[in-house]
Amino acid sequence: MNVLGGDLEPCCFDPVTGFYRDGYCRTGSGDLGVHVVCAVMTEEFLEFTRSRGNDLVTPQPQWMFPGLEPGDRWCLVAERWNEALEAGVAPPVVLEATHASALEFVSMDDLEAHALRE
């Protein structure tokens, strides 16, 4: 289920995202980071998360990770998105593809304020 109460929509298949690398921001017992926020990468966010020790730009083939560019959609750790929000660099969110469990970490008001407007 997504944060709007509907069926969870895919976040991205190119690059393939999600903890399970199935294109969806699903979570489960093995997902300690809770990768549930579908976000559209921005240069500011990519720089911010790299400064926090999580380089999302450099490819890591051993983890099936292609490296991200601004404009790519990616399932983010909910707490990292919240950190970016507090720092003023939260990337836009695709609400339909953001898992309902994100609401355990961030408010619906904050997600809606950063919802992608297409």
HELIX and SHEET records of a PDB file:
HELIX    1   1 GLU A   43  SER A   51  1                                   9    
HELIX    2   2 PRO A   61  TRP A   63  5                                   3    
HELIX    3   3 ALA A   78  ALA A   87  1                                  10    
HELIX    4   4 LEU A   95  ALA A   97  5                                   3    
HELIX    5   5 ALA A  100  GLU A  104  5                                   5    
HELIX    6   6 MET A  108  ALA A  113  1                                   6    
SHEET    1   A 2 HIS A  35  VAL A  40  0                                        
SHEET    2   A 2 ARG A  73  VAL A  77 -1                                        
END                                                                             
